[in-house]
Amino acid sequence: MKKNFYTIPQAAKICAVGHTTMWRWVKAGKIKAAAGPGGHYRILKNDLHSFARLHGIVPVSGSDYSGARILIVDDDSAIRDLLFQILTKNGYLVKTAVDGFDAGIKVVEFGPELILMDLVMPGMDGIEACRRIKDKSGTSEIKVLMMTGFDTPENRDRSKQAGADGYLSKPINYDVLLEKVKNLVGMPGEKPDT
């Protein structure tokens, strides 16, 4: 029978923190936990996964976390924050980056399965960042969904030529966003549509 909870040591290992840190989070009420008959705390898996998503904690490999990792790359902090909230509430594990250079670092550290990439950014723009990601053997399988407030046939063509797997115009329709994300990486616990 598969358990639907973690002990404090198990939860700490999944979040790559010490037992003491996990214990403090539980005692402070940051993570919901219940004490069993022997006084040992148990954390429901869904509660730990929600906490991890909310705080940008990447569960270590080997845990049974099922949400796809998504990197949002946009120089507009309001858009980053809004997309972060929408995607984490829908069960995805999300990190953000402010431009193409920052995205390159986060791709290595975070290992996303999908990148939501703004087309126009200072420094390295989305087209160049997408091209570099798609040209490397270690990152070419990452899905890229290009976003822009300048929806033109030329920008659609440039995005496709750079290797983008999809395209969204701003302002973003969130139902369309979630549908495209689902088609590219699936919903948490599901396989993507093919």
Backbone hydrogen bonds, N-H to C=O, Kabsch-Sander energy under -0.5 kcal/mol:
donor,donor_aa,acceptor,acceptor_aa,energy
6,Y,43,I,-3.0
8,I,41,Y,-0.6
11,A,7,T,-2.7
12,A,8,I,-2.5
13,K,9,P,-2.1
14,I,10,Q,-2.3
15,C,11,A,-2.0
16,A,13,K,-0.9
17,V,12,A,-2.6
22,M,18,G,-2.1
23,W,19,H,-2.8
24,R,20,T,-2.5
25,W,21,T,-2.2
26,V,22,M,-2.3
27,K,23,W,-2.9
28,A,24,R,-2.4
29,G,26,V,-1.3
30,K,25,W,-2.3
31,I,25,W,-1.1
34,A,42,R,-2.4
36,G,40,H,-2.8
39,G,36,G,-2.1
42,R,34,A,-2.3
43,I,6,Y,-2.9
45,K,4,N,-2.2
48,L,44,L,-2.2
49,H,45,K,-2.7
50,S,46,N,-2.3
51,F,47,D,-2.2
52,A,48,L,-2.7
53,R,49,H,-2.4
54,L,50,S,-2.6
55,H,51,F,-1.8
56,G,53,R,-1.2
57,I,52,A,-2.7
60,V,14,I,-2.8
63,S,60,V,-1.6
70,I,68,A,-0.5
70,I,93,L,-2.9
71,L,114,L,-2.6
72,I,70,I,-0.5
72,I,95,K,-2.6
73,V,71,L,-0.5
73,V,116,L,-3.4
74,D,72,I,-0.6
74,D,97,A,-2.0
77,S,75,D,-0.7
80,R,76,D,-2.3
81,D,77,S,-2.7
82,L,78,A,-2.2
83,L,79,I,-2.8
84,F,80,R,-2.5
85,Q,81,D,-2.3
86,I,82,L,-2.3
87,L,83,L,-2.7
88,T,84,F,-2.6
89,K,85,Q,-2.1
90,N,86,I,-0.9
91,G,88,T,-1.7
92,Y,87,L,-2.3
93,L,68,A,-2.3
94,V,92,Y,-0.6
95,K,70,I,-2.0
97,A,72,I,-2.6
100,G,124,M,-1.4
103,A,99,D,-2.4
104,G,100,G,-1.8
105,I,101,F,-1.4
106,K,102,D,-2.4
107,V,103,A,-2.7
108,V,104,G,-1.3
109,E,105,I,-2.2
110,F,106,K,-3.2
111,G,106,K,-0.7
111,G,107,V,-1.5
113,E,69,R,-2.7
114,L,69,R,-1.5
115,I,143,K,-2.4
116,L,71,L,-2.8
117,M,115,I,-0.8
117,M,145,L,-2.2
118,D,73,V,-2.7
118,D,116,L,-0.5
119,L,147,M,-2.7
121,M,119,L,-0.7
125,D,123,G,-0.6
126,G,119,L,-1.9
127,I,119,L,-0.7
129,A,125,D,-2.3
130,C,126,G,-2.7
131,R,127,I,-2.5
132,R,128,E,-2.4
133,I,129,A,-2.2
134,K,130,C,-2.8
135,D,131,R,-1.7
136,K,132,R,-0.9
136,K,133,I,-0.6
139,T,136,K,-0.9
140,S,136,K,-1.7
142,I,139,T,-1.9
143,K,113,E,-2.3
145,L,115,I,-3.2
146,M,144,V,-0.6
146,M,166,G,-2.3
147,M,117,M,-3.2
148,T,168,L,-1.8
151,D,149,G,-0.5
152,T,150,F,-1.0
156,R,152,T,-2.2
157,D,153,P,-2.4
158,R,154,E,-2.9
159,S,155,N,-2.2
160,K,156,R,-2.2
161,Q,157,D,-2.7
162,A,158,R,-1.7
163,G,159,S,-0.6
163,G,160,K,-1.1
164,A,159,S,-2.4
165,D,144,V,-2.6
166,G,144,V,-1.1
168,L,146,M,-2.7
170,K,148,T,-3.0
174,Y,172,I,-0.7
177,L,173,N,-2.5
178,L,174,Y,-2.4
179,E,175,D,-1.9
180,K,176,V,-2.6
181,V,177,L,-2.7
182,K,178,L,-2.5
183,N,179,E,-2.2
184,L,180,K,-1.7
185,V,181,V,-3.0
186,G,181,V,-0.6
186,G,182,K,-1.8
189,G,66,S,-1.3
190,E,187,M,-3.1
193,D,182,K,-0.7
